[in-house]
């Protein structure tokens, strides 16, 4: 492993342990030339999942894109960052476990909404309003009414 500080190819592993999710190995390394330490992660190379968009175009699945959408929906809401990370991890794992090479963006959006509905109704409605592209106030109100009916707050 090349040292990111001096470029030397000789480094040694000081510590090695699995990550919390068990999906990668975290290694602490030390450069034998400059003695600086750095961290690397080793994980299984996975097949790239292609997302089929509404217009039929395809793009590689981007975990960060999904994460950013969820973060925007949860802005100024009492949703811990750990919960957002857990949602992203669970959805990504579910997508990888399907063993499909292509997935409709609509299905990914449904997974996100399903998870958001469990943790925060406002974040769910925010995400749904962008994802479902409500065309008028009535369709938006119907979605809110469904949530209120679910909670018994009518």
Order of alpha helices (4+ residues) and beta strands (2+ residues): beta-beta-beta-beta-beta-alpha-alpha-beta-alpha-alpha-alpha
